[in-house]
């Protein structure tokens, strides 16, 4: 099975948005992370964990606390490969990109139950 069959809509924000504004969007959309865009390219990702870890910086731009190293996959990537990539890099969200265009997002919860390539417990990391 390929990621194109299970990916979900990716929500994006501008890098100049404040952490507080990002948190409001996540709460309203009931999501755990947002992709951060700058000059029409993915500049980073901000997650609930980033916000919780930086509560004192709520008015700071997301660009100051986001994770800048974003690992992505193409739409034809097999979900077993994405599962291994998530485990190896201890990440829970992977953007799906094709020809430089953002198509969607695959979350750890989209993959659980659909792959046999990962041992039980490997997805649980701090």
Secondary structure, DSSP 8 states (H G I E B T S, - for coil): -BGGGT-B---EEETTSBHHHHHHHHHHHT-SEEEEEETTEEEEEEEHHHHHHTGGGTTSBGGGTSB----EE-TT-BHHHHHHHHHHHT-SEEEEEETTEEEEEEEHHHHTTS-SSS-TTTT---
